[in-house]
Amino acid sequence: MPTIVEEAVATQRRYYSETATNYEQMHAHEGNGETFNKKFIEAILQMLGARSVLDVGTATGYRLHDLRSALPNAFLCGIEPVDALLGIALRNDVHTSGALIRGTGLALPFADASFDVVCEFSILHHVHRPEVVVREMLRVAKKAVVIGDCNRFGQGNLLARLAKVAMYKTRTWAIYDWLRTKGKGYRITDGDGVSYSYSVYDSFELLSDWADRLILVPSENGKSGNWLHPLLSSPGVVACALKET
């Protein structure tokens, strides 16, 4: 009998296989989808002089196309476990923008510090143990790790946001999440498949321990007068962990 986690992985991969042809239209807005953030990330990578970039969970590889224009001479690589998505990438000639590899972020097939920059955009909230993926990203990165993903603390009304922070800090969030998902730990929706309750701030300590500088910006346009911005004000956050070499 498959475990709950194994069932979730199989369900999500089946979802991506069934929606592969529409993936870019359905998910292009996620992660670094906002135009400012795209330009911001590209500027960071250019400033670092990135000569190699790994995109973890590259899907159809369309972000490699975006990065190619900003980093014309860099080696770009995307890793993705779903064959249907890689098939779309190959049909779209994404391999002309960079290398495509079948694999998972849970065990990246690369040596330590293999890439100047390692990034992910909206895959961690689909993973049962996102910290494993983040540790792998940090292991193979040399100059920077970029994470663009969900932020549960910026979702819902103000009372709900404060309650989530309080439960997280008192270590009761996992119990609450287990109860509300009836022991599964995840939800299934038509627009996103299997998703866990994740925040980029869950990875804050891992990123800050590795980085010399950590920059956090909201994933969506708009400003906030809240001094806890973007923690309590943005449903998604882009984290740029920079390491001086």
C-alpha positions as protocol buffer text, in pm:
chain_id: "A"
residue {
  index: 1
  type: MET
  ca { x: 0 y: 0 z: 0 }
}
residue {
  index: 2
  type: PRO
  ca { x: 139 y: 343 z: -94 }
}
residue {
  index: 3
  type: THR
  ca { x: 185 y: 594 z: 185 }
}
residue {
  index: 4
  type: ILE
  ca { x: -6 y: 923 z: 201 }
}
residue {
  index: 5
  type: VAL
  ca { x: 301 y: 1104 z: 69 }
}
residue {
  index: 6
  type: GLU
  ca { x: 347 y: 857 z: -218 }
}
residue {
  index: 7
  type: GLU
  ca { x: -19 y: 896 z: -311 }
}
residue {
  index: 8
  type: ALA
  ca { x: 20 y: 1275 z: -311 }
}
residue {
  index: 9
  type: VAL
  ca { x: 326 y: 1257 z: -539 }
}
residue {
  index: 10
  type: ALA
  ca { x: 147 y: 1026 z: -781 }
}
residue {
  index: 11
  type: THR
  ca { x: -162 y: 1249 z: -781 }
}
residue {
  index: 12
  type: GLN
  ca { x: 40 y: 1563 z: -852 }
}
residue {
  index: 13
  type: ARG
  ca { x: 240 y: 1406 z: -1133 }
}
residue {
  index: 14
  type: ARG
  ca { x: -81 y: 1276 z: -1287 }
}
residue {
  index: 15
  type: TYR
  ca { x: -228 y: 1626 z: -1261 }
}
residue {
  index: 16
  type: TYR
  ca { x: 71 y: 1776 z: -1439 }
}
residue {
  index: 17
  type: SER
  ca { x: 61 y: 1508 z: -1707 }
}
residue {
  index: 18
  type: GLU
  ca { x: -307 y: 1579 z: -1775 }
}
residue {
  index: 19
  type: THR
  ca { x: -260 y: 1959 z: -1782 }
}
residue {
  index: 20
  type: ALA
  ca { x: 83 y: 1976 z: -1948 }
}
residue {
  index: 21
  type: THR
  ca { x: -42 y: 2138 z: -2269 }
}
residue {
  index: 22
  type: ASN
  ca { x: -198 y: 2424 z: -2069 }
}
residue {
  index: 23
  type: TYR
  ca { x: 69 y: 2450 z: -1801 }
}
residue {
  index: 24
  type: GLU
  ca { x: 217 y: 2783 z: -1904 }
}
residue {
  index: 25
  type: GLN
  ca { x: -121 y: 2956 z: -1932 }
}
residue {
  index: 26
  type: MET
  ca { x: -226 y: 2819 z: -1592 }
}
residue {
  index: 27
  type: HIS
  ca { x: 92 y: 2886 z: -1395 }
}
residue {
  index: 28
  type: ALA
  ca { x: 288 y: 3164 z: -1568 }
}
residue {
  index: 29
  type: HIS
  ca { x: 172 y: 3413 z: -1301 }
}
residue {
  index: 30
  type: GLU
  ca { x: 325 y: 3212 z: -1016 }
}
residue {
  index: 31
  type: GLY
  ca { x: 659 y: 3254 z: -843 }
}
residue {
  index: 32
  type: ASN
  ca { x: 834 y: 3536 z: -1027 }
}
residue {
  index: 33
  type: GLY
  ca { x: 545 y: 3594 z: -1266 }
}
residue {
  index: 34
  type: GLU
  ca { x: 510 y: 3965 z: -1185 }
}
residue {
  index: 35
  type: THR
  ca { x: 707 y: 4171 z: -1439 }
}
residue {
  index: 36
  type: PHE
  ca { x: 897 y: 4373 z: -1179 }
}
residue {
  index: 37
  type: ASN
  ca { x: 1015 y: 4058 z: -1003 }
}
residue {
  index: 38
  type: LYS
  ca { x: 1132 y: 3904 z: -1330 }
}
residue {
  index: 39
  type: LYS
  ca { x: 1344 y: 4210 z: -1401 }
}
residue {
  index: 40
  type: PHE
  ca { x: 1461 y: 4225 z: -1039 }
}
residue {
  index: 41
  type: ILE
  ca { x: 1580 y: 3864 z: -1042 }
}
residue {
  index: 42
  type: GLU
  ca { x: 1747 y: 3908 z: -1379 }
}
residue {
  index: 43
  type: ALA
  ca { x: 1927 y: 4217 z: -1249 }
}
residue {
  index: 44
  type: ILE
  ca { x: 2049 y: 4026 z: -941 }
}
residue {
  index: 45
  type: LEU
  ca { x: 2183 y: 3745 z: -1159 }
}
residue {
  index: 46
  type: GLN
  ca { x: 2353 y: 3992 z: -1391 }
}
residue {
  index: 47
  type: MET
  ca { x: 2506 y: 4175 z: -1094 }
}
residue {
  index: 48
  type: LEU
  ca { x: 2645 y: 3846 z: -964 }
}
residue {
  index: 49
  type: GLY
  ca { x: 2790 y: 3767 z: -1305 }
}
residue {
  index: 50
  type: ALA
  ca { x: 2609 y: 3432 z: -1306 }
}
residue {
  index: 51
  type: ARG
  ca { x: 2759 y: 3193 z: -1559 }
}
residue {
  index: 52
  type: SER
  ca { x: 2545 y: 2893 z: -1466 }
}
residue {
  index: 53
  type: VAL
  ca { x: 2184 y: 2868 z: -1343 }
}
residue {
  index: 54
  type: LEU
  ca { x: 1977 y: 2568 z: -1234 }
}
residue {
  index: 55
  type: ASP
  ca { x: 1596 y: 2590 z: -1239 }
}
residue {
  index: 56
  type: VAL
  ca { x: 1453 y: 2325 z: -1004 }
}
residue {
  index: 57
  type: GLY
  ca { x: 1110 y: 2202 z: -1117 }
}
residue {
  index: 58
  type: THR
  ca { x: 1149 y: 2371 z: -1452 }
}
residue {
  index: 59
  type: ALA
  ca { x: 821 y: 2227 z: -1590 }
}
residue {
  index: 60
  type: THR
  ca { x: 803 y: 2328 z: -1958 }
}
residue {
  index: 61
  type: GLY
  ca { x: 1122 y: 2531 z: -1920 }
}
residue {
  index: 62
  type: TYR
  ca { x: 967 y: 2861 z: -2022 }
}
residue {
  index: 63
  type: ARG
  ca { x: 1161 y: 3047 z: -1753 }
}
residue {
  index: 64
  type: LEU
  ca { x: 1485 y: 2933 z: -1915 }
}
residue {
  index: 65
  type: HIS
  ca { x: 1373 y: 3129 z: -2221 }
}
residue {
  index: 66
  type: ASP
  ca { x: 1328 y: 3438 z: -2003 }
}
residue {
  index: 67
  type: LEU
  ca { x: 1669 y: 3396 z: -1843 }
}
residue {
  index: 68
  type: ARG
  ca { x: 1842 y: 3337 z: -2176 }
}
residue {
  index: 69
  type: SER
  ca { x: 1775 y: 3693 z: -2292 }
}
residue {
  index: 70
  type: ALA
  ca { x: 1920 y: 3829 z: -1966 }
}
residue {
  index: 71
  type: LEU
  ca { x: 2215 y: 3587 z: -1952 }
}
residue {
  index: 72
  type: PRO
  ca { x: 2303 y: 3513 z: -2315 }
}
residue {
  index: 73
  type: ASN
  ca { x: 2636 y: 3345 z: -2235 }
}
residue {
  index: 74
  type: ALA
  ca { x: 2539 y: 3149 z: -1923 }
}
residue {
  index: 75
  type: PHE
  ca { x: 2484 y: 2774 z: -1900 }
}
residue {
  index: 76
  type: LEU
  ca { x: 2118 y: 2724 z: -1810 }
}
residue {
  index: 77
  type: CYS
  ca { x: 1980 y: 2394 z: -1686 }
}
residue {
  index: 78
  type: GLY
  ca { x: 1631 y: 2282 z: -1586 }
}
residue {
  index: 79
  type: ILE
  ca { x: 1545 y: 1970 z: -1387 }
}
residue {
  index: 80
  type: GLU
  ca { x: 1192 y: 1826 z: -1390 }
}
residue {
  index: 81
  type: PRO
  ca { x: 1045 y: 1486 z: -1286 }
}
residue {
  index: 82
  type: VAL
  ca { x: 731 y: 1484 z: -1508 }
}
residue {
  index: 83
  type: ASP
  ca { x: 785 y: 1340 z: -1856 }
}
residue {
  index: 84
  type: ALA
  ca { x: 482 y: 1515 z: -2005 }
}
residue {
  index: 85
  type: LEU
  ca { x: 614 y: 1857 z: -1908 }
}
residue {
  index: 86
  type: LEU
  ca { x: 961 y: 1777 z: -2041 }
}
residue {
  index: 87
  type: GLY
  ca { x: 796 y: 1664 z: -2364 }
}
residue {
  index: 88
  type: ILE
  ca { x: 633 y: 2006 z: -2402 }
}
residue {
  index: 89
  type: ALA
  ca { x: 967 y: 2170 z: -2335 }
}
residue {
  index: 90
  type: LEU
  ca { x: 1135 y: 1963 z: -2606 }
}
residue {
  index: 91
  type: ARG
  ca { x: 860 y: 2038 z: -2858 }
}
residue {
  index: 92
  type: ASN
  ca { x: 898 y: 2408 z: -2779 }
}
residue {
  index: 93
  type: ASP
  ca { x: 1274 y: 2381 z: -2841 }
}
residue {
  index: 94
  type: VAL
  ca { x: 1349 y: 2493 z: -2485 }
}
residue {
  index: 95
  type: HIS
  ca { x: 1665 y: 2280 z: -2500 }
}
residue {
  index: 96
  type: THR
  ca { x: 1808 y: 2548 z: -2730 }
}
residue {
  index: 97
  type: SER
  ca { x: 1798 y: 2783 z: -2428 }
}
residue {
  index: 98
  type: GLY
  ca { x: 1955 y: 2531 z: -2190 }
}
residue {
  index: 99
  type: ALA
  ca { x: 1989 y: 2169 z: -2083 }
}
residue {
  index: 100
  type: LEU
  ca { x: 1689 y: 1968 z: -1963 }
}
residue {
  index: 101
  type: ILE
  ca { x: 1725 y: 1683 z: -1714 }
}
residue {
  index: 102
  type: ARG
  ca { x: 1470 y: 1440 z: -1574 }
}
residue {
  index: 103
  type: GLY
  ca { x: 1503 y: 1440 z: -1198 }
}
residue {
  index: 104
  type: THR
  ca { x: 1374 y: 1572 z: -869 }
}
residue {
  index: 105
  type: GLY
  ca { x: 1478 y: 1849 z: -635 }
}
residue {
  index: 106
  type: LEU
  ca { x: 1478 y: 1604 z: -346 }
}
residue {
  index: 107
  type: ALA
  ca { x: 1809 y: 1461 z: -472 }
}
residue {
  index: 108
  type: LEU
  ca { x: 1981 y: 1688 z: -722 }
}
residue {
  index: 109
  type: PRO
  ca { x: 2230 y: 1490 z: -934 }
}
residue {
  index: 110
  type: PHE
  ca { x: 2505 y: 1752 z: -908 }
}
residue {
  index: 111
  type: ALA
  ca { x: 2817 y: 1806 z: -701 }
}
residue {
  index: 112
  type: ASP
  ca { x: 2842 y: 2074 z: -432 }
}
residue {
  index: 113
  type: ALA
  ca { x: 2858 y: 2433 z: -562 }
}
residue {
  index: 114
  type: SER
  ca { x: 2796 y: 2318 z: -920 }
}
residue {
  index: 115
  type: PHE
  ca { x: 2591 y: 2625 z: -1021 }
}
residue {
  index: 116
  type: ASP
  ca { x: 2638 y: 2994 z: -957 }
}
residue {
  index: 117
  type: VAL
  ca { x: 2263 y: 3032 z: -902 }
}
residue {
  index: 118
  type: VAL
  ca { x: 1990 y: 2781 z: -815 }
}
residue {
  index: 119
  type: CYS
  ca { x: 1626 y: 2887 z: -831 }
}
residue {
  index: 120
  type: GLU
  ca { x: 1276 y: 2750 z: -791 }
}
residue {
  index: 121
  type: PHE
  ca { x: 943 y: 2909 z: -874 }
}
residue {
  index: 122
  type: SER
  ca { x: 628 y: 2777 z: -706 }
}
residue {
  index: 123
  type: ILE
  ca { x: 722 y: 2414 z: -658 }
}
residue {
  index: 124
  type: LEU
  ca { x: 792 y: 2402 z: -284 }
}
residue {
  index: 125
  type: HIS
  ca { x: 425 y: 2423 z: -188 }
}
residue {
  index: 126
  type: HIS
  ca { x: 376 y: 2095 z: -378 }
}
residue {
  index: 127
  type: VAL
  ca { x: 641 y: 1913 z: -171 }
}
residue {
  index: 128
  type: HIS
  ca { x: 578 y: 1725 z: 153 }
}
residue {
  index: 129
  type: ARG
  ca { x: 921 y: 1820 z: 290 }
}
residue {
  index: 130
  type: PRO
  ca { x: 1029 y: 2142 z: 119 }
}
residue {
  index: 131
  type: GLU
  ca { x: 1327 y: 2180 z: 352 }
}
residue {
  index: 132
  type: VAL
  ca { x: 1489 y: 1880 z: 179 }
}
residue {
  index: 133
  type: VAL
  ca { x: 1466 y: 2056 z: -158 }
}
residue {
  index: 134
  type: VAL
  ca { x: 1596 y: 2382 z: -12 }
}
residue {
  index: 135
  type: ARG
  ca { x: 1895 y: 2207 z: 144 }
}
residue {
  index: 136
  type: GLU
  ca { x: 1974 y: 2046 z: -192 }
}
residue {
  index: 137
  type: MET
  ca { x: 1948 y: 2383 z: -364 }
}
residue {
  index: 138
  type: LEU
  ca { x: 2184 y: 2540 z: -111 }
}
residue {
  index: 139
  type: ARG
  ca { x: 2425 y: 2249 z: -150 }
}
residue {
  index: 140
  type: VAL
  ca { x: 2468 y: 2286 z: -525 }
}
residue {
  index: 141
  type: ALA
  ca { x: 2463 y: 2669 z: -528 }
}
residue {
  index: 142
  type: LYS
  ca { x: 2774 y: 2885 z: -521 }
}
residue {
  index: 143
  type: LYS
  ca { x: 2656 y: 3248 z: -534 }
}
residue {
  index: 144
  type: ALA
  ca { x: 2279 y: 3266 z: -489 }
}
residue {
  index: 145
  type: VAL
  ca { x: 1957 y: 3078 z: -427 }
}
residue {
  index: 146
  type: VAL
  ca { x: 1629 y: 3230 z: -546 }
}
residue {
  index: 147
  type: ILE
  ca { x: 1295 y: 3106 z: -413 }
}
residue {
  index: 148
  type: GLY
  ca { x: 966 y: 3244 z: -540 }
}
residue {
  index: 149
  type: ASP
  ca { x: 675 y: 3077 z: -368 }
}
residue {
  index: 150
  type: CYS
  ca { x: 372 y: 3098 z: -141 }
}
residue {
  index: 151
  type: ASN
  ca { x: 341 y: 3282 z: 189 }
}
residue {
  index: 152
  type: ARG
  ca { x: 56 y: 3151 z: 404 }
}
residue {
  index: 153
  type: PHE
  ca { x: 105 y: 3438 z: 649 }
}
residue {
  index: 154
  type: GLY
  ca { x: -2 y: 3688 z: 383 }
}
residue {
  index: 155
  type: GLN
  ca { x: -325 y: 3507 z: 294 }
}
residue {
  index: 156
  type: GLY
  ca { x: -671 y: 3559 z: 446 }
}
residue {
  index: 157
  type: ASN
  ca { x: -797 y: 3846 z: 658 }
}
residue {
  index: 158
  type: LEU
  ca { x: -573 y: 4020 z: 911 }
}
residue {
  index: 159
  type: LEU
  ca { x: -697 y: 3811 z: 1204 }
}
residue {
  index: 160
  type: ALA
  ca { x: -627 y: 3488 z: 1016 }
}
residue {
  index: 161
  type: ARG
  ca { x: -280 y: 3608 z: 920 }
}
residue {
  index: 162
  type: LEU
  ca { x: -192 y: 3695 z: 1279 }
}
residue {
  index: 163
  type: ALA
  ca { x: -332 y: 3362 z: 1400 }
}
residue {
  index: 164
  type: LYS
  ca { x: -111 y: 3173 z: 1152 }
}
residue {
  index: 165
  type: VAL
  ca { x: 199 y: 3355 z: 1274 }
}
residue {
  index: 166
  type: ALA
  ca { x: 105 y: 3285 z: 1636 }
}
residue {
  index: 167
  type: MET
  ca { x: 48 y: 2914 z: 1572 }
}
residue {
  index: 168
  type: TYR
  ca { x: 372 y: 2888 z: 1375 }
}
residue {
  index: 169
  type: LYS
  ca { x: 573 y: 3054 z: 1651 }
}
residue {
  index: 170
  type: THR
  ca { x: 415 y: 2835 z: 1921 }
}
residue {
  index: 171
  type: ARG
  ca { x: 473 y: 2523 z: 1708 }
}
residue {
  index: 172
  type: THR
  ca { x: 102 y: 2438 z: 1693 }
}
residue {
  index: 173
  type: TRP
  ca { x: 55 y: 2509 z: 1322 }
}
residue {
  index: 174
  type: ALA
  ca { x: 143 y: 2153 z: 1217 }
}
residue {
  index: 175
  type: ILE
  ca { x: -126 y: 2012 z: 1446 }
}
residue {
  index: 176
  type: TYR
  ca { x: -385 y: 2257 z: 1317 }
}
residue {
  index: 177
  type: ASP
  ca { x: -292 y: 2183 z: 956 }
}
residue {
  index: 178
  type: TRP
  ca { x: -310 y: 1806 z: 1018 }
}
residue {
  index: 179
  type: LEU
  ca { x: -659 y: 1844 z: 1164 }
}
residue {
  index: 180
  type: ARG
  ca { x: -796 y: 2069 z: 889 }
}
residue {
  index: 181
  type: THR
  ca { x: -667 y: 1838 z: 614 }
}
residue {
  index: 182
  type: LYS
  ca { x: -798 y: 1529 z: 797 }
}
residue {
  index: 183
  type: GLY
  ca { x: -455 y: 1385 z: 846 }
}
residue {
  index: 184
  type: LYS
  ca { x: -334 y: 1418 z: 487 }
}
residue {
  index: 185
  type: GLY
  ca { x: -143 y: 1742 z: 524 }
}
residue {
  index: 186
  type: TYR
  ca { x: -239 y: 1863 z: 177 }
}
residue {
  index: 187
  type: ARG
  ca { x: -531 y: 1981 z: -32 }
}
residue {
  index: 188
  type: ILE
  ca { x: -628 y: 1913 z: -393 }
}
residue {
  index: 189
  type: THR
  ca { x: -766 y: 2188 z: -618 }
}
residue {
  index: 190
  type: ASP
  ca { x: -849 y: 2200 z: -988 }
}
residue {
  index: 191
  type: GLY
  ca { x: -613 y: 2488 z: -1052 }
}
residue {
  index: 192
  type: ASP
  ca { x: -306 y: 2365 z: -864 }
}
residue {
  index: 193
  type: GLY
  ca { x: -340 y: 1995 z: -791 }
}
residue {
  index: 194
  type: VAL
  ca { x: -183 y: 1883 z: -464 }
}
residue {
  index: 195
  type: SER
  ca { x: -65 y: 2169 z: -245 }
}
residue {
  index: 196
  type: TYR
  ca { x: 72 y: 2189 z: 108 }
}
residue {
  index: 197
  type: SER
  ca { x: 53 y: 2491 z: 335 }
}
residue {
  index: 198
  type: TYR
  ca { x: 392 y: 2652 z: 274 }
}
residue {
  index: 199
  type: SER
  ca { x: 554 y: 2988 z: 328 }
}
residue {
  index: 200
  type: VAL
  ca { x: 890 y: 3109 z: 205 }
}
residue {
  index: 201
  type: TYR
  ca { x: 942 y: 3208 z: 569 }
}
residue {
  index: 202
  type: ASP
  ca { x: 946 y: 2837 z: 655 }
}
residue {
  index: 203
  type: SER
  ca { x: 1282 y: 2831 z: 475 }
}
residue {
  index: 204
  type: PHE
  ca { x: 1406 y: 3158 z: 627 }
}
residue {
  index: 205
  type: GLU
  ca { x: 1653 y: 3003 z: 875 }
}
residue {
  index: 206
  type: LEU
  ca { x: 1805 y: 2770 z: 615 }
}
residue {
  index: 207
  type: LEU
  ca { x: 1850 y: 3057 z: 371 }
}
residue {
  index: 208
  type: SER
  ca { x: 1984 y: 3304 z: 627 }
}
residue {
  index: 209
  type: ASP
  ca { x: 2233 y: 3053 z: 771 }
}
residue {
  index: 210
  type: TRP
  ca { x: 2376 y: 2995 z: 422 }
}
residue {
  index: 211
  type: ALA
  ca { x: 2363 y: 3349 z: 285 }
}
residue {
  index: 212
  type: ASP
  ca { x: 2557 y: 3663 z: 360 }
}
residue {
  index: 213
  type: ARG
  ca { x: 2258 y: 3871 z: 249 }
}
residue {
  index: 214
  type: LEU
  ca { x: 1892 y: 3778 z: 226 }
}
residue {
  index: 215
  type: ILE
  ca { x: 1649 y: 3995 z: 29 }
}
residue {
  index: 216
  type: LEU
  ca { x: 1272 y: 3942 z: 59 }
}
residue {
  index: 217
  type: VAL
  ca { x: 1027 y: 4110 z: -180 }
}
residue {
  index: 218
  type: PRO
  ca { x: 652 y: 4064 z: -239 }
}
residue {
  index: 219
  type: SER
  ca { x: 564 y: 3847 z: -535 }
}
residue {
  index: 220
  type: GLU
  ca { x: 280 y: 4076 z: -644 }
}
residue {
  index: 221
  type: ASN
  ca { x: 258 y: 4444 z: -731 }
}
residue {
  index: 222
  type: GLY
  ca { x: 138 y: 4686 z: -466 }
}
residue {
  index: 223
  type: LYS
  ca { x: 273 y: 4862 z: -160 }
}
residue {
  index: 224
  type: SER
  ca { x: 185 y: 4833 z: 203 }
}
residue {
  index: 225
  type: GLY
  ca { x: 222 y: 5058 z: 504 }
}
residue {
  index: 226
  type: ASN
  ca { x: 250 y: 4753 z: 728 }
}
residue {
  index: 227
  type: TRP
  ca { x: 594 y: 4736 z: 892 }
}
residue {
  index: 228
  type: LEU
  ca { x: 568 y: 4356 z: 871 }
}
residue {
  index: 229
  type: HIS
  ca { x: 556 y: 4379 z: 491 }
}
residue {
  index: 230
  type: PRO
  ca { x: 579 y: 4142 z: 308 }
}
residue {
  index: 231
  type: LEU
  ca { x: 528 y: 3887 z: 590 }
}
residue {
  index: 232
  type: LEU
  ca { x: 166 y: 3987 z: 658 }
}
residue {
  index: 233
  type: SER
  ca { x: 82 y: 4163 z: 334 }
}
residue {
  index: 234
  type: SER
  ca { x: 180 y: 3946 z: 37 }
}
residue {
  index: 235
  type: PRO
  ca { x: 40 y: 3600 z: -51 }
}
residue {
  index: 236
  type: GLY
  ca { x: 371 y: 3518 z: -215 }
}
residue {
  index: 237
  type: VAL
  ca { x: 734 y: 3616 z: -154 }
}
residue {
  index: 238
  type: VAL
  ca { x: 1053 y: 3608 z: -356 }
}
residue {
  index: 239
  type: ALA
  ca { x: 1363 y: 3537 z: -148 }
}
residue {
  index: 240
  type: CYS
  ca { x: 1710 y: 3605 z: -288 }
}
residue {
  index: 241
  type: ALA
  ca { x: 1982 y: 3449 z: -73 }
}
residue {
  index: 242
  type: LEU
  ca { x: 2321 y: 3589 z: -175 }
}
residue {
  index: 243
  type: LYS
  ca { x: 2660 y: 3452 z: -80 }
}
residue {
  index: 244
  type: GLU
  ca { x: 2981 y: 3650 z: -124 }
}
residue {
  index: 245
  type: THR
  ca { x: 3250 y: 3437 z: -285 }
}
